[in-house]
Amino acid sequence: MSRLFGTDGVRGLANRDITAELALDLSIAAAHVLGETDRRSGRRPRAVVGRDPRASGEFLSAAVRAGLASAGVDVHDVGVLPTPAVAFLTADMSATFGVMLSASHNAMPDNGIKFFAAGGHKLPDAVEDEIAELMGQEWERPQGAQIGRIHENRAGQARYVAHLLEALPNRLDGLTVVIDGAHGAASAVSPEVFRLAGAEVVEIGSEPDGLNINDGYGSTHLDRLRGAVLERGADLGIAHDGDADRCLAVDASGGAVDGDQIMAILALALRDRGLLRENTLVATVMSNLGLLQAMEREGITVKQTAVGDRYVLEEMRRESHSRGGEQSAHVILLDHVTTGAGVLTGLMLAARVAETGRSLADLARVMTRLPQVLVNVKGVDKNRVDSDEVLLAAVREEEAALQGNGRVLLRKSGTEPVVRVMVEAATEDRAREVCDRLCGVVRERLSLGS
């Protein structure tokens, strides 16, 4: 049986995969698992519930709130807010847990449900599985005054904005910044906090109507942001995804600045202020080799984890590191947040530009991004990718031929019979040649018929 929870909650097509019935059952099961400690201590569990502005979030949020209240949980509905805001408010309000309804960068018809434990941290796999196993089981229903109450709490945005401003090391006076809200959860918060920090703000993608989230705007569609930056002569542009747990940037010439470059810039900013604990940055195995080379030159250690911001966060918490993230621009600043935080990341990036007086393009030159080719080889036995000796020997041979000026990564998909072959090299042609050869070996050695 496939696992209900994916890498970032439960996600799918709203009203087909993610139904009101599923949201109700899932929230009831979560109430029992996540509220158990409070109930044993004689306290009423409390949950913070937020969502992005997609239309399906209206009925799904109603189902989640109903399920939680029916299971004896007091609900604080904070409305439309970024995912990291819900995580922050879960901790700030000392809530038992938090719930966010969003499908992040996915198209509008999708939606999802994810939970935060007390303190605003993502749930371990084992706790998610416990929630899934409890769904649909009989349970004792509270009566009378034991039924949970639902409170609308619209003070959360102001508290989150204040928290972001408190985290800024310096103001943004003199900067012109274009903010692309993806017609998503950051549409109101991000422009407001940038203005309060002193920047002149140009807004695009900031008029959500429930149907237009991620539609031609946001971190997966940078063309409109580039155009606005060039048209207005802005210093930089910031693009969020639908729930604003990530951001990408463009410089004054419209050049894209990706998650690896953002992590490099912000790691150096922390180091220069003496705040990069153990001079270490945590990244995933998908980060570009150029990031590793740049950090080595700067005397910064890079620890790499499996793909997924939850694994980055686990390593950061385990070793008390202060900065980490993914190439996809989930950047975690653990001194201030417990998850990827797109608005805060954008603020910190703009603050570095203002602090140094250097352009974003100049700051991004700290690393040279090696050309990267990624191919998904479908219809293969992904479970043999780490054990087939012929394939492993082919990988070692290609890596040796790259002579330290590139790398090879083979990774199995978590949900499909797919092996992802990623190659970095000094030139794109060289990377593609190596990738093509290895894809051929994968197809030959891992064929489902072999």
KEDRENVEX-987917 format. One record per residue (C-alpha): residue in three letters; x, y, z. Coordinates in steps of 0.001 Angstrom, whole numbers. Layout:
KEDRENVEX-987917
- ALA | X | Y | Z .
...
//
This chain:
KEDRENVEX-987917
- MET | 0 | 0 | 0 .
- SER | 1347 | 3435 | -884 .
- ARG | 2051 | 5845 | 1937 .
- LEU | -644 | 8501 | 2535 .
- PHE | 1837 | 11222 | 3465 .
- GLY | 4349 | 12375 | 880 .
- THR | 7463 | 14456 | 1361 .
- ASP | 5387 | 17497 | 2310 .
- GLY | 2073 | 16348 | 3749 .
- VAL | -896 | 14848 | 1926 .
- ARG | -1331 | 16339 | -1531 .
- GLY | -3406 | 15736 | -4668 .
- LEU | -6260 | 16952 | -6822 .
- ALA | -8787 | 18762 | -4634 .
- ASN | -12214 | 17140 | -4429 .
- ARG | -10905 | 13934 | -5995 .
- ASP | -7821 | 12936 | -4016 .
- ILE | -8082 | 15578 | -1300 .
- THR | -11769 | 15476 | -399 .
- ALA | -13787 | 16975 | 2440 .
- GLU | -14199 | 13470 | 3840 .
- LEU | -10437 | 12905 | 3804 .
- ALA | -9782 | 16280 | 5430 .
- LEU | -12348 | 15511 | 8148 .
- ASP | -10994 | 12024 | 8892 .
- LEU | -7391 | 13140 | 8731 .
- SER | -7936 | 16026 | 11123 .
- ILE | -9750 | 13795 | 13620 .
- ALA | -6901 | 11271 | 13553 .
- ALA | -4344 | 14073 | 13921 .
- ALA | -6281 | 15490 | 16862 .
- HIS | -5988 | 12174 | 18682 .
- VAL | -2304 | 11601 | 17925 .
- LEU | -998 | 15155 | 18297 .
- GLY | -3314 | 16142 | 21159 .
- GLU | -2642 | 13099 | 23335 .
- THR | 10 | 14709 | 25538 .
- ASP | -2207 | 17699 | 26343 .
- ARG | -5189 | 15494 | 27120 .
- ARG | -3138 | 13373 | 29511 .
- SER | -2118 | 16566 | 31304 .
- GLY | -5722 | 17700 | 31564 .
- ARG | -5310 | 20490 | 28999 .
- ARG | -7535 | 21193 | 26025 .
- PRO | -5460 | 20789 | 22811 .
- ARG | -5217 | 23895 | 20631 .
- ALA | -4467 | 24037 | 16913 .
- VAL | -3543 | 26850 | 14520 .
- VAL | -5096 | 26410 | 11068 .
- GLY | -4084 | 28426 | 7992 .
- ARG | -4330 | 28104 | 4234 .
- ASP | -3259 | 29579 | 927 .
- PRO | -5904 | 31427 | -1147 .
- ARG | -6853 | 28660 | -3610 .
- ALA | -10621 | 28177 | -3792 .
- SER | -10638 | 24567 | -2587 .
- GLY | -9001 | 25708 | 641 .
- GLU | -12327 | 27182 | 1676 .
- PHE | -14201 | 23881 | 1940 .
- LEU | -11139 | 21882 | 3010 .
- SER | -10385 | 24321 | 5808 .
- ALA | -14003 | 24056 | 6960 .
- ALA | -13679 | 20261 | 7059 .
- VAL | -10400 | 20398 | 8992 .
- ARG | -11792 | 22846 | 11538 .
- ALA | -14917 | 20734 | 11975 .
- GLY | -12910 | 17559 | 12464 .
- LEU | -10596 | 19124 | 15022 .
- ALA | -13399 | 20744 | 17017 .
- SER | -15449 | 17547 | 17015 .
- ALA | -12421 | 15770 | 18517 .
- GLY | -12167 | 18298 | 21348 .
- VAL | -9520 | 20636 | 19914 .
- ASP | -9838 | 24418 | 20141 .
- VAL | -9114 | 25873 | 16716 .
- HIS | -7497 | 29235 | 15955 .
- ASP | -8227 | 29949 | 12292 .
- VAL | -5567 | 32424 | 11103 .
- GLY | -6890 | 32582 | 7530 .
- VAL | -4702 | 33053 | 4460 .
- LEU | -1040 | 33141 | 5506 .
- PRO | 2253 | 31655 | 4298 .
- THR | 3208 | 28195 | 5501 .
- PRO | 6129 | 29512 | 7600 .
- ALA | 3720 | 31962 | 9262 .
- VAL | 1534 | 29055 | 10402 .
- ALA | 4623 | 27261 | 11700 .
- PHE | 5729 | 30424 | 13520 .
- LEU | 2295 | 31062 | 15038 .
- THR | 2067 | 27449 | 16203 .
- ALA | 5157 | 28121 | 18318 .
- ASP | 4349 | 31739 | 19167 .
- MET | 875 | 30880 | 20463 .
- SER | 2130 | 27756 | 22286 .
- ALA | -382 | 25723 | 20278 .
- THR | -441 | 21940 | 20455 .
- PHE | -22 | 21661 | 16690 .
- GLY | -594 | 23510 | 13434 .
- VAL | -2314 | 22696 | 10142 .
- MET | -1612 | 24276 | 6747 .
- LEU | -3735 | 23726 | 3655 .
- SER | -1714 | 24324 | 506 .
- ALA | -267 | 22625 | -2558 .
- SER | 2681 | 25047 | -2631 .
- HIS | 3843 | 25641 | -6238 .
- ASN | 1301 | 23198 | -7748 .
- ALA | -1441 | 24460 | -10055 .
- MET | -4712 | 25719 | -8587 .
- PRO | -6756 | 22477 | -8876 .
- ASP | -4426 | 20723 | -6398 .
- ASN | -4390 | 21149 | -2659 .
- GLY | -2783 | 19548 | 353 .
- ILE | -2795 | 19218 | 4126 .
- LYS | 300 | 19244 | 6316 .
- PHE | 799 | 19334 | 10045 .
- PHE | 3275 | 20985 | 12388 .
- ALA | 4083 | 19639 | 15830 .
- ALA | 4296 | 21866 | 18900 .
- GLY | 7015 | 24437 | 18322 .
- GLY | 6217 | 24613 | 14598 .
- HIS | 8328 | 21647 | 13469 .
- LYS | 7404 | 19185 | 10727 .
- LEU | 6282 | 15755 | 11847 .
- PRO | 8586 | 12716 | 11725 .
- ASP | 7542 | 9982 | 9292 .
- ALA | 6570 | 7691 | 12173 .
- VAL | 4068 | 10207 | 13570 .
- GLU | 2543 | 10794 | 10130 .
- ASP | 2140 | 7030 | 9716 .
- GLU | 492 | 6806 | 13140 .
- ILE | -2041 | 9441 | 12064 .
- ALA | -2739 | 7586 | 8815 .
- GLU | -3265 | 4283 | 10642 .
- LEU | -5800 | 5863 | 13000 .
- MET | -8025 | 7199 | 10226 .
- GLY | -11490 | 5663 | 10103 .
- GLN | -11227 | 3940 | 13488 .
- GLU | -13904 | 4204 | 16161 .
- TRP | -13336 | 6906 | 18762 .
- GLU | -15002 | 8373 | 21827 .
- ARG | -16717 | 11611 | 20900 .
- PRO | -16632 | 14488 | 23391 .
- GLN | -19939 | 16011 | 24432 .
- GLY | -21141 | 19374 | 25708 .
- ALA | -18401 | 21682 | 26929 .
- GLN | -15732 | 19167 | 25876 .
- ILE | -16345 | 19907 | 22181 .
- GLY | -13687 | 22199 | 20717 .
- ARG | -14362 | 25831 | 19886 .
- ILE | -13433 | 27627 | 16659 .
- HIS | -11982 | 31143 | 16876 .
- GLU | -11159 | 33459 | 13992 .
- ASN | -7744 | 34977 | 14662 .
- ARG | -6761 | 37663 | 12188 .
- ALA | -3960 | 39101 | 14326 .
- GLY | -1558 | 36481 | 13048 .
- GLN | -407 | 38463 | 10011 .
- ALA | 626 | 41482 | 12089 .
- ARG | 2468 | 39256 | 14559 .
- TYR | 4298 | 37470 | 11742 .
- VAL | 5263 | 40738 | 10047 .
- ALA | 6644 | 42015 | 13365 .
- HIS | 8630 | 38801 | 13764 .
- LEU | 10147 | 39178 | 10278 .
- LEU | 11157 | 42781 | 10947 .
- GLU | 12768 | 41765 | 14242 .
- ALA | 14916 | 39247 | 12368 .
- LEU | 16320 | 41787 | 9861 .
- PRO | 19959 | 42784 | 10504 .
- ASN | 19577 | 46153 | 8743 .
- ARG | 17011 | 48227 | 6877 .
- LEU | 16390 | 48248 | 3137 .
- ASP | 16254 | 52022 | 2592 .
- GLY | 17227 | 53029 | -943 .
- LEU | 16385 | 49685 | -2559 .
- THR | 13690 | 49158 | -5160 .
- VAL | 12363 | 45596 | -5008 .
- VAL | 9793 | 43885 | -7218 .
- ILE | 7737 | 41302 | -5299 .
- ASP | 5929 | 38523 | -7187 .
- GLY | 3435 | 36975 | -4780 .
- ALA | 2315 | 34215 | -7214 .
- HIS | -1257 | 35310 | -6375 .
- GLY | -620 | 33174 | -3316 .
- ALA | -273 | 33261 | 434 .
- ALA | 2453 | 35950 | 442 .
- SER | 488 | 38434 | -1672 .
- ALA | -296 | 40678 | 1299 .
- VAL | 2493 | 39861 | 3757 .
- SER | 5566 | 40187 | 1555 .
- PRO | 4942 | 43652 | 62 .
- GLU | 3917 | 44965 | 3486 .
- VAL | 7031 | 43814 | 5308 .
- PHE | 9397 | 44978 | 2560 .
- ARG | 7822 | 48448 | 2681 .
- LEU | 8033 | 48566 | 6463 .
- ALA | 11706 | 47605 | 6156 .
- GLY | 12304 | 50708 | 4016 .
- ALA | 12252 | 49393 | 432 .
- GLU | 10336 | 50882 | -2449 .
- VAL | 8115 | 47994 | -3528 .
- VAL | 6630 | 47149 | -6909 .
- GLU | 3960 | 44439 | -6677 .
- ILE | 3036 | 41849 | -9272 .
- GLY | 1092 | 38626 | -8804 .
- SER | -514 | 40015 | -5667 .
- GLU | -4234 | 39858 | -6489 .
- PRO | -5387 | 36337 | -5535 .
- ASP | -8935 | 35445 | -6506 .
- GLY | -8867 | 31788 | -5473 .
- LEU | -8323 | 30589 | -9042 .
- ASN | -5130 | 32300 | -10231 .
- ILE | -2518 | 31011 | -7756 .
- ASN | 784 | 30155 | -9513 .
- ASP | -848 | 30903 | -12885 .
- GLY | 1982 | 32505 | -14883 .
- TYR | 3454 | 34123 | -11781 .
- GLY | 5722 | 33097 | -8931 .
- SER | 8908 | 31107 | -8518 .
- THR | 8094 | 28706 | -11354 .
- HIS | 7386 | 31533 | -13849 .
- LEU | 10110 | 34194 | -13670 .
- ASP | 9514 | 35985 | -17002 .
- ARG | 7040 | 38541 | -15630 .
- LEU | 9329 | 39269 | -12698 .
- ARG | 12281 | 39811 | -15035 .
- GLY | 10202 | 42177 | -17144 .
- ALA | 9049 | 44204 | -14145 .
- VAL | 12576 | 44488 | -12719 .
- LEU | 13930 | 45756 | -16041 .
- GLU | 10989 | 48086 | -16656 .
- ARG | 11214 | 49727 | -13236 .
- GLY | 15011 | 49693 | -12969 .
- ALA | 14716 | 47774 | -9705 .
- ASP | 17681 | 46529 | -7694 .
- LEU | 16272 | 43017 | -7478 .
- GLY | 13118 | 40945 | -7716 .
- ILE | 11754 | 38287 | -5355 .
- ALA | 9432 | 35491 | -6539 .
- HIS | 7478 | 33389 | -4056 .
- ASP | 5636 | 30138 | -4600 .
- GLY | 2002 | 29598 | -3655 .
- ASP | 2535 | 29104 | 83 .
- ALA | 5709 | 31245 | 321 .
- ASP | 7949 | 28662 | 1911 .
- ARG | 10531 | 29411 | -783 .
- CYS | 11713 | 32229 | -3008 .
- LEU | 13854 | 32711 | -6065 .
- ALA | 15361 | 36020 | -7104 .
- VAL | 16418 | 37952 | -10183 .
- ASP | 19141 | 40590 | -10263 .
- ALA | 18929 | 44069 | -11783 .
- SER | 19719 | 42712 | -15253 .
- GLY | 17001 | 40044 | -14994 .
- GLY | 19423 | 37173 | -14334 .
- ALA | 18006 | 34343 | -12193 .
- VAL | 19526 | 33715 | -8765 .
- ASP | 18719 | 30189 | -7599 .
- GLY | 18538 | 28540 | -4192 .
- ASP | 22198 | 27494 | -4131 .
- GLN | 23354 | 31029 | -4896 .
- ILE | 20983 | 32442 | -2289 .
- MET | 22327 | 29983 | 315 .
- ALA | 25904 | 30956 | -548 .
- ILE | 25187 | 34688 | -227 .
- LEU | 23362 | 34285 | 3075 .
- ALA | 25952 | 31885 | 4514 .
- LEU | 28654 | 34488 | 3903 .
- ALA | 26457 | 37183 | 5433 .
- LEU | 26074 | 35121 | 8604 .
- ARG | 29756 | 34244 | 8670 .
- ASP | 30757 | 37882 | 8380 .
- ARG | 28568 | 38678 | 11384 .
- GLY | 29996 | 35747 | 13348 .
- LEU | 26634 | 33966 | 13404 .
- LEU | 27258 | 30954 | 11135 .
- ARG | 27584 | 28295 | 13791 .
- GLU | 30577 | 26004 | 13268 .
- ASN | 31032 | 27727 | 9887 .
- THR | 28701 | 25090 | 8435 .
- LEU | 25965 | 25171 | 5804 .
- VAL | 23532 | 22246 | 5436 .
- ALA | 22351 | 21403 | 1911 .
- THR | 21000 | 18382 | 43 .
- VAL | 22803 | 16106 | -2398 .
- MET | 21082 | 17989 | -5233 .
- SER | 22955 | 21228 | -4563 .
- ASN | 25279 | 22203 | -7380 .
- LEU | 28949 | 21300 | -7085 .
- GLY | 29660 | 24989 | -7606 .
- LEU | 28164 | 25673 | -4161 .
- LEU | 30466 | 23137 | -2514 .
- GLN | 33506 | 24545 | -4314 .
- ALA | 32612 | 28137 | -3385 .
- MET | 32056 | 27313 | 277 .
- GLU | 35323 | 25386 | 433 .
- ARG | 37155 | 28449 | -883 .
- GLU | 35474 | 30552 | 1797 .
- GLY | 36347 | 28142 | 4601 .
- ILE | 32750 | 26994 | 5108 .
- THR | 31870 | 23322 | 5542 .
- VAL | 28865 | 21958 | 3622 .
- LYS | 27003 | 19001 | 5107 .
- GLN | 24728 | 17230 | 2630 .
- THR | 21505 | 15352 | 3356 .
- ALA | 18860 | 13437 | 1415 .
- VAL | 16528 | 15520 | -763 .
- GLY | 13787 | 17279 | 1208 .
- ASP | 13837 | 20279 | 3517 .
- ARG | 12722 | 18053 | 6409 .
- TYR | 16042 | 16189 | 6195 .
- VAL | 17954 | 19461 | 6071 .
- LEU | 16081 | 20623 | 9152 .
- GLU | 16694 | 17354 | 11005 .
- GLU | 20448 | 17711 | 10447 .
- MET | 20380 | 21376 | 11449 .
- ARG | 18539 | 20626 | 14680 .
- ARG | 20725 | 17624 | 15468 .
- GLU | 23945 | 19638 | 15188 .
- SER | 22539 | 23115 | 16024 .
- HIS | 23517 | 24598 | 12658 .
- SER | 22096 | 28003 | 11776 .
- ARG | 21685 | 27930 | 7991 .
- GLY | 20592 | 25350 | 5437 .
- GLY | 18326 | 24734 | 2493 .
- GLU | 17712 | 23259 | -916 .
- GLN | 18572 | 24208 | -4477 .
- SER | 14814 | 24666 | -4989 .
- ALA | 15107 | 27679 | -2636 .
- HIS | 13665 | 26234 | 533 .
- VAL | 16074 | 28171 | 2768 .
- ILE | 15959 | 27576 | 6522 .
- LEU | 17255 | 30218 | 8908 .
- LEU | 16965 | 28243 | 12116 .
- ASP | 17620 | 31184 | 14429 .
- HIS | 14314 | 32661 | 13273 .
- VAL | 12113 | 29954 | 11681 .
- THR | 11498 | 26204 | 11795 .
- THR | 10852 | 25648 | 8101 .
- GLY | 11639 | 27125 | 4697 .
- ALA | 10608 | 30789 | 4777 .
- GLY | 10396 | 32603 | 1448 .
- VAL | 9569 | 36080 | 2714 .
- LEU | 12339 | 36035 | 5316 .
- THR | 14804 | 34664 | 2779 .
- GLY | 13960 | 37476 | 376 .
- LEU | 14319 | 40049 | 3136 .
- MET | 17720 | 38694 | 4164 .
- LEU | 18891 | 38721 | 550 .
- ALA | 17807 | 42341 | 92 .
- ALA | 19401 | 43226 | 3439 .
- ARG | 22745 | 41850 | 2225 .
- VAL | 22506 | 44006 | -911 .
- ALA | 21716 | 47085 | 1201 .
- GLU | 24410 | 46301 | 3786 .
- THR | 27246 | 45767 | 1294 .
- GLY | 26222 | 48255 | -1382 .
- ARG | 26968 | 45526 | -3919 .
- SER | 24537 | 44410 | -6604 .
- LEU | 22821 | 41052 | -6306 .
- ALA | 24588 | 39901 | -9470 .
- ASP | 27947 | 40712 | -7895 .
- LEU | 27067 | 38890 | -4677 .
- ALA | 25902 | 35834 | -6650 .
- ARG | 29324 | 35572 | -8325 .
- VAL | 30640 | 33977 | -5145 .
- MET | 29790 | 30667 | -6837 .
- THR | 30068 | 29483 | -10409 .
- ARG | 27206 | 27159 | -11180 .
- LEU | 28320 | 24076 | -13093 .
- PRO | 26016 | 23024 | -15957 .
- GLN | 23645 | 20342 | -14713 .
- VAL | 21656 | 17781 | -16699 .
- LEU | 18875 | 15785 | -15031 .
- VAL | 17016 | 12939 | -16776 .
- ASN | 14249 | 10746 | -15353 .
- VAL | 14632 | 7172 | -16583 .
- LYS | 11167 | 5634 | -16392 .
- GLY | 9902 | 2060 | -16206 .
- VAL | 12914 | 602 | -14373 .
- ASP | 13468 | -1294 | -11119 .
- LYS | 14509 | 1677 | -9000 .
- ASN | 15209 | -521 | -5968 .
- ARG | 18326 | -1975 | -7626 .
- VAL | 19953 | 1394 | -8312 .
- ASP | 22211 | 1098 | -5250 .
- SER | 23115 | -2579 | -5664 .
- ASP | 23733 | -3318 | -9358 .
- GLU | 27505 | -3723 | -9583 .
- VAL | 27746 | -3019 | -13314 .
- LEU | 25836 | 242 | -12902 .
- LEU | 27877 | 1266 | -9860 .
- ALA | 31108 | 550 | -11761 .
- ALA | 29881 | 2723 | -14659 .
- VAL | 29183 | 5565 | -12247 .
- ARG | 32657 | 5270 | -10701 .
- GLU | 34251 | 5290 | -14141 .
- GLU | 32404 | 8426 | -15249 .
- GLU | 33172 | 10227 | -11988 .
- ALA | 36873 | 9407 | -12330 .
- ALA | 36880 | 10760 | -15884 .
- LEU | 35406 | 14070 | -14644 .
- GLN | 38534 | 14511 | -12497 .
- GLY | 36845 | 16539 | -9789 .
- ASN | 35299 | 18997 | -12262 .
- GLY | 31866 | 17412 | -12076 .
- ARG | 29841 | 14763 | -10336 .
- VAL | 27224 | 12076 | -10854 .
- LEU | 24150 | 11371 | -8748 .
- LEU | 21658 | 8518 | -9256 .
- ARG | 18532 | 8728 | -7132 .
- LYS | 15347 | 6683 | -7080 .
- SER | 11951 | 8371 | -7070 .
- GLY | 9921 | 8054 | -3916 .
- THR | 6624 | 7474 | -5741 .
- GLU | 7294 | 6165 | -9278 .
- PRO | 9357 | 3439 | -11021 .
- VAL | 11852 | 6126 | -11968 .
- VAL | 15598 | 6607 | -11503 .
- ARG | 16817 | 10198 | -11689 .
- VAL | 20235 | 10580 | -13315 .
- MET | 21922 | 13894 | -12569 .
- VAL | 25306 | 14902 | -13997 .
- GLU | 27300 | 18109 | -13527 .
- ALA | 30338 | 18940 | -15633 .
- ALA | 32406 | 21861 | -16849 .
- THR | 30222 | 22216 | -19954 .
- GLU | 26632 | 21300 | -20703 .
- ASP | 27703 | 19160 | -23654 .
- ARG | 30031 | 17152 | -21420 .
- ALA | 27312 | 16735 | -18778 .
- ARG | 24825 | 15547 | -21386 .
- GLU | 27259 | 13041 | -22867 .
- VAL | 27896 | 11469 | -19472 .
- CYS | 24200 | 11536 | -18587 .
- ASP | 23198 | 9859 | -21856 .
- ARG | 25697 | 7043 | -21315 .
- LEU | 24575 | 6422 | -17752 .
- CYS | 20886 | 6526 | -18712 .
- GLY | 21634 | 3783 | -21211 .
- VAL | 23263 | 1655 | -18506 .
- VAL | 20301 | 2251 | -16176 .
- ARG | 17829 | 1122 | -18847 .
- GLU | 19922 | -1939 | -19673 .
- ARG | 20687 | -3049 | -16124 .
- LEU | 17472 | -2072 | -14316 .
- SER | 14932 | -3088 | -16922 .
- LEU | 11797 | -4434 | -15247 .
- GLY | 12038 | -7517 | -17466 .
- SER | 15587 | -8381 | -16462 .
//
